[in-house]
């Protein structure tokens, strides 16, 4: 990798222009929430701008790249509809602006899924969803799609056999691919028919052994007519349990460039170059990102990052919103102690957590803002907001 190549690709962090607006997938959006940045700078306690969570830890898939595999063991709890709606009301009261249903479970399996999204839309909280689309039939899509800011479908490969092998560990079960594609097509058609603003995309989590599917995946995205098809790194834990060899990504740069060249006016093929370049040990020792982007497990467990859901990190667990209201967890001394610990001298993000957490872009930006001359700058007031600005 040459430095020039890296600089050119990182320039894409400014965003991809689409018919709906600028789409930023390979950077952070702190510039559009400078009120929180300013409060953080002055030492104030801030509510997260956005929360990444799940409504269950259950999932029918068995993806080879899934970080949830290393988040066990932890207690599994059933999240009720009341739990989930109370959580949203607390989010609203605290000033949390966006909620992503991703985290460590397939939220479409939860009975709270549809009520949660409908309530979020009704009280003015932006909500997005990542799903494998296996249990995302028309009866759910019709109700939730008008309330969603974005939906990102996990599509591990562009061909049925490899998809089934990677996501189901049985290459003969290609019906899982067919079902997912059917449901994705339904959503694309519904968006067009109703003129919805929701952004629809597919995502491939790239491990080096999946390199043969880079181009088929990109071609599938174009064929489906989704707004984007994104190819991203694979995170691993601090022990390398998933066996990701980040040194092998460079050998895939040619195919990744070819994939991006398949973009057209409808579908943008996007590679998350920044995280691919940054794989391995990060430059930051402190984790400031969770103050702005918090994670909650599908068990109800509140922790600063999904990297710490595993029971072995219990000293970083802040509480469980199925046992007490989230606003009480947020206002507790425990919440403050954990947030202070992960930016203190006894913690080092380079060696005490997994690689490339969801807060990685935030951690880099906030670390540099605090320790270097590279500062976060407030977006000009007359600058159009990018798509999904409430999702950091």
Secondary structure, DSSP 8 states (H G I E B T S, - for coil): --HHHHHHHHGGGG-EEETTEEE--SS--GGGGHHHHHHHHTT-----SEEEE-S-S--S---TT-GGGGS-S-------HHHHHHHHHHHHHHT--EEEE-TTS-GGGSTTHHHHHHHHHHTT-EEEEEE--TT--HHHHHHHGGG-SEEEEE---SSHHHHHHHHHS-TT-THHHHHHHHHHHHHHHHHHHHT---EEEEEEE--GGGGGGHHHHHHHHHHHT-SEEEEE-----TT-TT---GGGGGGGHHHHHHHHTT--SS-EEEE-HHHHHT-SS-S-SS--GGGTEEEE-TTSEEES-GGG-SGGGGGGEEEETTTS-HHHHHTSHHHHHHHHHTTSTT--TTTSS-SS-TTHHHHHHHHHHHHSS-------TTS---TTTT--
